[in-house]
Structure formats: structure tokens, C-alpha cells
Amino acid sequence: MGVGDPVLFLHSGFSRGILAFASQILDFQSKYTCYFPDFRGHGRTRSHSLEWSTPQHAEDMITFMDQLQISKAHVIGYGMGGGVALYCAVNHPQRMASLTSIGQSGFVASMGSEEFEPEWLLQNDRHDFINLMKERHLEAHRGDWQQFLRQKVKDWRVYPQLSNEQLSSIRCPALFIAGQYDEFAPEEDLKRVSTLIPNSRYVVVPGCSHRPHMIRENPVFVNDTILQFIENHTLR
């Protein structure tokens, strides 16, 4: 949707494309051609296997771009999507016009992941979250919500698994954004990754949590920041 340079939005682990970026659609589609794919194992995307990983998502997104004949795109990732964007930048640098990572510093941050294991959710009567995962990803996991969550927790604890050398190899302009109170992307990690990646910087959004781009947080500030960043690196 939209017109102009292609912008690829990559969702977080428990979400799906258009839901994770509902607060970005109107601002971005007036200036760019926007894509909101669902990852393998998520949302409406169907595959024979229920297994997936962050690096596999990156390869899938490159295939997605190939199918749509997108030679290069601005890539915006949230949470796990930020990790996917980093893998794209490391392994397919020629396809990246710019990289924006929201709530993902590039390092594993799996604190609290045990509370998303199926057994923990059932024992603690978290049926609201279970039902959300059942409904949101039904077409992808075909009813096996427990396998979906086990796969998610497994991926969360392992990725992104990039060395300092790999991060330093990223050459596209990079922007890291995190809320002031985001425990998954603390400022010390943002400083570290922006020191490693040339032509990168980070922005901490005051008063926000892990999802600063979403409604009830500060989507206007985040959108304006990203739009200015992309405008500075428009494809020629």
C-alpha cells in the first residue's frame, strides 16, 4: 500500500504484520510503498512445517522481496522483527536501503521467557493470552498453539546470535529506537550496538516501554523520527 520507496515492516514474535504497526500505516503510506508480511508460523502465513527461526525469517523476507521484485528496501523491525532485519543486513547487505530496529538492540534478552511456555500459562490461568495466540495465529499453527509458543520461546532464547564482527559488517544506515523503560533493549545495549555498527545511532523515547511506536505510548514521536531518518537515506 502507498507510493514511493518500498518500506518493509517486520513484526514482533507474538504479533503479526499489520497489527504490530497499526499506528504507522497512515503516516507511512502517504510517502512510501509499505509492506506488512506475516512471518512463517505467524498470522495468515501457511507452511508445511511449524518450525521457524529468526535467521529463517530473514531468508523468507529476501524471498518475499524477490517475489515482488523489490531490489532494495527500507526495513523496519520491532522486537523479533528487529533481529530479522539485522540478519538481512548482515547476509544480504545489497538489499537494505536502511535499517530501523524498535525494541531490539541486537543482543539476546530472554528474561521472562519462561512465562510464555504453554505449561506456565496453563498453570497460571493465562487463558486470555492463550486464546489470543490461538486466534491470532490459527491459520499458521493450524490449532497447535502450544508448538507455536514453544518455538517462540526457543527462538527468543537463542536469537539474535550475531558476533561483534558480523554487526560491524553492517553498512546500511541504522537507527535503533527503544522506550526509556524497555528492559529488553536497555540504553547500555543500544550504545554498544551503535558503537559496533558504522553509520548508526540510537534514540531513547522518554516515558515509554517496549512498544514506543504503539498507541498509548508515543507513536507520533517515533514515526516522525523514523520518517526523517528514511528521508535522509531515500533511494536514488
Secondary structure, 3 states (H helix, E strand, C coil): CCCCCEEEEECCCCCCHHHHCCCCHHHHHCCCEEECCCCCCCCCCCCCCCCCCHHHHHHHHHHHHHHCCCCCEEEEEECHHHHHHHHHHHHCHHHEEEEEEECCCCCCCCCCHHHHCHHHHHHCCCHHHHHHHHHHCHHHHCCCHHHHHHHHHHHHHHCCCCCHHHHHCCCCCEEEEEECCCCCCCHHHHHHHHHHCCCEEEEEECCCCCCCCCCCCCHHHHHHHHHHHHHCCCCC
